[in-house]
Amino acid sequence: MRDLTAVGIRSVEVFANSLRRDELAAGAVASDSLMVRAIRAVKTPSPAWPR
């Protein structure tokens, strides 16, 4: 994200694909799912990022 901010990109769209799916979409709300981990990584604050 720091590299993206450095070149003027202020937002990203995150997509995650999972091979484990069920009828209730339980993976979507699992705290350790790929999407949740990706969002956490993107949202980790950095002093260089604008707020």
C-alpha angles and dihedrals in degrees: 000000000000090000091051092048090050091060094044102263107139102177141029135197113229123212124181127185123204130189091202109080134154138183093264096049088234091164091064092067099034109120092223098045120130092249094049091048091048092051092048090051092050093046096049102123122244125187090229094058120093116240 
